Amino acid sequence: MARHGSLAEQLGGFRIFATAPDHEPDPLQTTWTTTAANDNNPEDVEELKHDRKRLVTPSVQEIMKNVATGELERNQSGQITKIGRLKFSDGTQTEKAFRFTIDGKLEEYSARMTTGAMLGCRDKVDTALGGEINPQEITDSNNYFAAMLDTKKPRYVTGRRHKGPRVKLTHDEAKAELAAAYANTDMAKVTFTRYPDGLPCGSQRVADSFLGMQKTTCAGGGSVMWQDIVSQREDRREWLEAKDGMAEHHFKTLTDAAKAGSLKQLGQARGYSGQYAIEAGRRLLVAANDNFEQALELARSAKSST
């Protein structure tokens, strides 16, 4: 055992002792398995790729839309710097980019854009490609919530990009404007309209706003793979054989350590007090840990020899 290692690194046997189950493995526990069930031939999957959605901004449609406007802007040198809403470099602009240093680390730097390069472009890999979303399923789901909650049928409302200039008013100016509106209004002629109950319109799927009603995958129920059952039973058999091969006082030390809250409590249980209790608890725990590791190694050796 390394003398200079931390106490946690030295107590590997105690971790096995404390986490060992006190019962036979339950065959009905989970559908997850710790045994790999992958028989793919490396030569068969070598050329396979994982398709992912790639986002390129601006899109080809957006580029052609701006080109069709015919709006061009040139600088003093006659270089085209803008087509519609698309901006181009004149050789002096920079954009954030990444590169590898000599020691192989990735760093961010300001890359100079070549003359004529389109500015503000983005090319990144997004989510993995999968099945297409069926719009009819979304509509049926939204109508289900509307019928269940007795509300108006939902509709998806996107945010407006251009909301116009923002008018800034102080608190006193807002109060004065509201008072003027009340003074110019005949409340006897005011009618109040109550809008029907509705659903959130910020998402295409209303179900996204009701997370508690969504069904998700879980690992509960099912049968454990037979490989897991065999492995757990073998681990428990080794643990029982190692326990039988331990000295009685070492076994009692590990049992008390699993319940103790500190090394001091472990030492006090053996009659020590003060600082001596901490040192004694550490010494007793390390000795019992070594004894259990030796017994566990003997149990594994006996298994391999049979």
Rosetta blueprint (number, residue, H / E / L):
1 M L
2 A L
3 R L
4 H L
5 G L
6 S L
7 L H
8 A H
9 E H
10 Q H
11 L L
12 G H
13 G H
14 F H
15 R H
16 I H
17 F H
18 A H
19 T H
20 A L
21 P L
22 D L
23 H L
24 E L
25 P L
26 D L
27 P L
28 L L
29 Q L
30 T E
31 T L
32 W L
33 T L
34 T L
35 T L
36 A L
37 A L
38 N L
39 D L
40 N L
41 N L
42 P H
43 E H
44 D H
45 V H
46 E L
47 E L
48 L L
49 K L
50 H L
51 D L
52 R E
53 K E
54 R E
55 L E
56 V E
57 T E
58 P L
59 S L
60 V H
61 Q H
62 E H
63 I H
64 M H
65 K H
66 N H
67 V H
68 A H
69 T H
70 G L
71 E L
72 L E
73 E E
74 R E
75 N L
76 Q L
77 S L
78 G L
79 Q L
80 I E
81 T E
82 K E
83 I E
84 G L
85 R L
86 L E
87 K E
88 F E
89 S L
90 D L
91 G L
92 T L
93 Q L
94 T E
95 E E
96 K E
97 A E
98 F E
99 R E
100 F E
101 T L
102 I L
103 D L
104 G L
105 K L
106 L E
107 E E
108 E E
109 Y E
110 S E
111 A E
112 R E
113 M L
114 T L
115 T L
116 G L
117 A L
118 M E
119 L L
120 G L
121 C L
122 R E
123 D E
124 K E
125 V E
126 D E
127 T E
128 A E
129 L L
130 G L
131 G L
132 E L
133 I L
134 N L
135 P H
136 Q H
137 E H
138 I H
139 T H
140 D H
141 S H
142 N H
143 N H
144 Y H
145 F H
146 A H
147 A H
148 M H
149 L H
150 D L
151 T L
152 K L
153 K L
154 P L
155 R L
156 Y L
157 V L
158 T L
159 G L
160 R L
161 R L
162 H L
163 K L
164 G L
165 P L
166 R L
167 V L
168 K L
169 L L
170 T L
171 H H
172 D H
173 E H
174 A H
175 K H
176 A H
177 E H
178 L H
179 A H
180 A H
181 A H
182 Y H
183 A H
184 N L
185 T L
186 D L
187 M H
188 A H
189 K H
190 V L
191 T L
192 F L
193 T L
194 R L
195 Y L
196 P L
197 D L
198 G L
199 L L
200 P L
201 C L
202 G L
203 S L
204 Q L
205 R L
206 V H
207 A H
208 D H
209 S H
210 F L
211 L H
212 G H
213 M H
214 Q L
215 K L
216 T L
217 T L
218 C L
219 A L
220 G E
221 G L
222 G L
223 S L
224 V L
225 M L
226 W H
227 Q H
228 D H
229 I H
230 V H
231 S H
232 Q H
233 R H
234 E H
235 D H
236 R H
237 R H
238 E H
239 W H
240 L H
241 E H
242 A H
243 K H
244 D H
245 G L
246 M L
247 A L
248 E H
249 H H
250 H H
251 F H
252 K H
253 T H
254 L H
255 T H
256 D H
257 A H
258 A H
259 K H
260 A L
261 G L
262 S L
263 L H
264 K H
265 Q H
266 L H
267 G H
268 Q H
269 A L
270 R L
271 G L
272 Y L
273 S L
274 G L
275 Q H
276 Y H
277 A H
278 I H
279 E H
280 A H
281 G H
282 R H
283 R H
284 L H
285 L H
286 V H
287 A H
288 A H
289 N H
290 D H
291 N H
292 F H
293 E H
294 Q H
295 A H
296 L H
297 E H
298 L H
299 A H
300 R H
301 S H
302 A H
303 K H
304 S H
305 S H
306 T L
